[in-house]
Amino acid sequence: MQYYLLMPGDRESELSDANLLGDASFGTFWGGSGLKVLMSMVDKQPEVLPNVIIKTDTNKTLTIDQFLTDISKLKIHY
């Protein structure tokens, strides 16, 4: 499953590799460029976190907490 980071104003039809948080498969989460962006926001701009939307390639919408819970069961590589 792929996870994407969306900020207000982002269009799902225009997602790119920069939005890709990562891909979960076979018990592993492979982090993408969007994961680095999210980690930077946590450190430098935590006030914007309530505006972040995470979508999956199956069109499921998650909160940051739900996303972190999902990947916590996986081996993480980034």
ABEGO torsion letter per residue (X at the ends): XBBBBBBBGBBAAABBAAABAEBBBGGBBBBBAAAAAAAAAAAABAAAAAABBBBBAAGBBBBAAAAAAAAAABBBBX
